[in-house]
Amino acid sequence: MKVIGITGKSGSGKTTFASLLAKELKCKHIDIDKIGHEAIFRPEILDTLCEKFGTEILDENGKLDRKKMGDIVFTQRHKMKELSDLTWEFMQQHKTQTMEKMLR
């Protein structure tokens, strides 16, 4: 299996390009952004996020408010690193499992 990785800054169009490429080449596409979004809603990760960033990142129903979280991590580089460090292992494991399923 050949693997193509697409990198770039936030908002640079990686997901759009990857989707178009997958459609053109008729191949599968793993959306790492989607995996990252799933990661932050996992209870064990959300609990740690609240410890590190405070409960102000939650909405009135106790759910993660992604806008509030974004306001923090996109204005404080060290906070983005904390978020990445917290979610990266889950994202890597999920990506690897997805690739292994694709090989079957």
C-alpha distance (Angstrom), angle and dihedral (degrees) to the residues before:
residue distance angle dihedral
M1 . . .
K2 3.77 . .
V3 3.78 118.1 .
I4 3.78 124.3 -157.5
G5 3.79 118.3 -166.5
I6 3.79 121.0 -160.3
T7 3.78 118.8 -158.5
G8 3.77 134.8 -178.2
K9 3.76 145.1 121.9
S10 3.78 123.4 -59.6
G11 3.79 110.8 -76.0
S12 3.81 94.3 15.6
G13 3.82 95.0 122.3
K14 3.81 101.1 -101.6
T15 3.79 94.4 140.6
T16 3.79 93.2 46.4
F17 3.80 91.8 48.7
A18 3.81 92.5 46.0
S19 3.80 91.3 50.5
L20 3.79 91.9 50.0
L21 3.80 91.7 46.2
A22 3.81 92.4 49.1
K23 3.79 90.2 50.4
E24 3.80 93.1 47.6
L25 3.81 94.4 46.3
K26 3.82 93.2 37.7
C27 3.78 91.4 -128.1
K28 3.77 137.2 130.0
H29 3.78 123.0 -87.8
I30 3.80 127.7 -154.7
D31 3.79 110.2 -154.2
I32 3.81 104.5 -149.5
D33 3.82 90.4 -175.4
K34 3.80 89.1 60.3
I35 3.80 90.4 48.9
G36 3.80 89.4 50.5
H37 3.79 90.8 51.3
E38 3.81 89.4 51.3
A39 3.80 90.4 49.3
I40 3.80 96.0 58.6
F41 3.80 91.2 55.4
R42 3.81 94.7 53.9
P43 3.82 106.7 111.7
E44 3.81 95.4 -126.5
I45 3.80 92.1 49.7
L46 3.81 93.6 42.9
D47 3.81 90.5 51.8
T48 3.80 90.5 53.0
L49 3.81 91.0 46.1
C50 3.80 89.1 55.7
E51 3.80 90.4 49.8
K52 3.82 91.9 50.8
F53 3.82 101.3 35.6
G54 3.79 102.9 24.5
T55 3.77 130.6 -114.5
E56 3.81 90.8 -78.7
I57 3.83 85.8 89.5
L58 3.82 87.9 70.3
D59 3.78 126.2 85.9
E60 3.81 124.1 -130.4
N61 3.84 89.6 -82.8
G62 3.80 94.2 53.7
K63 3.80 93.7 -105.2
L64 3.78 123.8 130.2
D65 3.79 111.9 -89.9
R66 3.82 101.8 -146.9
K67 3.81 92.3 -164.5
K68 3.79 92.0 56.1
M69 3.80 89.9 45.7
G70 3.80 90.3 48.4
D71 3.79 91.6 50.6
I72 3.81 87.4 59.4
V73 3.79 102.6 41.1
F74 3.80 97.2 40.7
T75 3.80 93.0 52.6
Q76 3.82 99.5 39.9
R77 3.79 113.3 50.7
H78 3.82 93.8 -163.4
K79 3.82 89.5 55.6
M80 3.83 90.3 53.5
K81 3.81 88.3 53.4
E82 3.81 90.4 51.0
L83 3.81 90.0 51.3
S84 3.80 92.1 47.2
D85 3.79 92.6 47.3
L86 3.78 89.7 51.5
T87 3.82 97.5 48.6
W88 3.80 102.3 32.2
E89 3.82 98.2 85.1
F90 3.81 92.4 51.8
M91 3.81 90.9 46.5
Q92 3.82 92.6 50.1
Q93 3.81 92.5 47.9
H94 3.82 92.4 48.0
K95 3.82 91.8 47.7
T96 3.81 91.5 49.6
Q97 3.81 92.4 48.4
T98 3.81 90.8 48.8
M99 3.81 91.6 50.5
E100 3.80 91.1 48.9
K101 3.81 90.1 52.4
M102 3.81 89.6 50.8
L103 3.81 89.8 56.8
R104 3.80 93.0 56.6
